[in-house]
């Protein structure tokens, strides 16, 4: 498993009192905290996909992550042995090994809702080449915000990209999520295209989205 530790330099650490932040692969024992952070951040989006059935949604996502936990896609940011943030690093390699099981959807949602949720979540998988990383599900625990966690996770992705022969980072961000957009822009991401869809708005609660890209050396 990949394990990296990032720490602010001494002067910056004294000025802002930022903690030491570690990045590590998600482990099964940390999944409850991982899901708590994901659902706190994204349930407004997820509830449209899963027909506002939170327990069913959580059971489906839990099962899917456990089936794919060894793909190297899921990462935690950790402060003092507590999960402070989550991020998914999506590559062409781990997409190929990622599996989805319709039975999980069917057992939790019933046939009609299961078909809709399965189709909508399948559409979220991006098309990638072997030089690109797609960044997904970036979220920070409410108690750990304003401590540099999101910046450290993005720094980790850049180092991960260099170590694995990747040179392009891509992501989508909701137009209404100004804090995230500003963070990505400050981090060197460039806006590529804006898209607006009433279907996306209906099923995610966010109609307008911005596609951003960063090339790294």
Buried (B, 14 or more C-beta within 10 A) or exposed (E): EBEBEBEBEEEEBEEEEBBEBBBBBBEEEBBEBBBBBBBEBBBEBBBBBBBEBEEBBBBBBBBBBEBBBEBBBBBBBBBEEEBBBBBBBBBBBBBEEBEBEEEBBBBBBEEEBBBBBBEBBEEEEBEBEEEBBBBBBBBBBEEBEEBBBBBBBBBBBBBBBEEBEBEBBBBBBBBEBEEBBEBBBEBBBEEEEEEEEEEBBEBBBBBEBBBBBBEBE
